[in-house]
Amino acid sequence: MAKGTRSGRGNARQGVAYGWHRYRGPKPPKGTTHRYVFTVYAVNGELDLGGMTTLRRLRKAMRGKVLGIGRVEGLFE
């Protein structure tokens, strides 16, 4: 998917970053290896969340809708 394009799911976008509360991607400290852990949730419907939601609101919206949880780990240099 091209940078900045919509994924087809509400406000989800690929490659949008460097604003307030936006994901900036892995940037480990120079000269070190850094471990990143991502938790992925499968939910049984859309979540009613705005673009500036909080973790608390996300967890509340997911309550009763989680079908599965996965974890992805990566080491970056």
C-alpha positions as CSV (number, residue, x, y, z in Angstrom):
1,M,0.0,0.0,0.0
2,A,1.4,3.4,-0.9
3,K,2.5,5.8,1.9
4,G,-0.4,7.8,3.3
5,T,-3.2,5.9,1.7
6,R,-6.2,4.6,3.5
7,S,-6.5,0.9,4.2
8,G,-10.2,0.8,3.7
9,R,-11.0,0.7,7.5
10,G,-12.0,4.1,8.8
11,N,-9.1,6.2,9.9
12,A,-6.5,3.5,9.6
13,R,-3.6,4.7,7.3
14,Q,-0.3,3.3,6.1
15,G,2.8,5.3,6.5
16,V,1.3,8.4,8.3
17,A,3.6,9.6,11.1
18,Y,5.4,12.4,12.9
19,G,2.4,14.2,14.3
20,W,0.9,14.4,17.8
21,H,0.0,10.8,19.0
22,R,1.1,9.2,15.7
23,Y,3.4,6.2,15.4
24,R,6.9,7.0,14.3
25,G,8.2,3.6,13.5
26,P,11.1,1.7,15.0
27,K,14.1,4.0,15.7
28,P,16.4,2.2,18.1
29,P,19.2,4.2,19.9
30,K,22.3,4.4,17.6
31,G,24.8,1.6,18.2
32,T,22.5,-0.7,20.1
33,T,20.0,-3.5,19.3
34,H,16.5,-2.7,20.5
35,R,13.6,-5.1,21.0
36,Y,10.1,-4.1,19.9
37,V,7.0,-6.0,20.9
38,F,3.7,-5.4,19.2
39,T,0.4,-6.8,20.4
40,V,-2.2,-7.5,17.8
41,Y,-5.9,-8.1,18.5
42,A,-8.5,-9.7,16.3
43,V,-11.9,-8.2,17.1
44,N,-15.3,-9.2,15.8
45,G,-16.4,-5.8,14.5
46,E,-15.5,-2.2,14.0
47,L,-14.5,-0.2,17.0
48,D,-16.0,3.3,17.4
49,L,-12.8,5.3,18.0
50,G,-11.7,8.7,16.8
51,G,-8.2,9.5,15.5
52,M,-7.0,10.8,18.9
53,T,-8.1,7.9,21.1
54,T,-6.4,6.8,24.3
55,L,-5.4,3.3,25.4
56,R,-8.2,3.3,28.0
57,R,-10.8,4.1,25.3
58,L,-9.4,1.4,23.1
59,R,-9.6,-1.2,25.8
60,K,-13.1,-0.2,26.7
61,A,-14.2,-0.4,23.0
62,M,-12.6,-3.9,22.6
63,R,-14.3,-5.3,25.7
64,G,-16.3,-8.4,24.7
65,K,-15.1,-8.2,21.0
66,V,-11.7,-9.8,21.2
67,L,-11.5,-13.1,19.2
68,G,-7.7,-13.6,19.6
69,I,-4.5,-11.9,20.6
70,G,-1.1,-12.3,19.0
71,R,2.4,-10.9,19.6
72,V,5.1,-9.9,17.2
73,E,8.6,-9.3,18.4
74,G,11.5,-7.8,16.4
75,L,15.1,-6.8,17.0
76,F,16.3,-3.7,15.3
77,E,19.8,-2.3,15.0
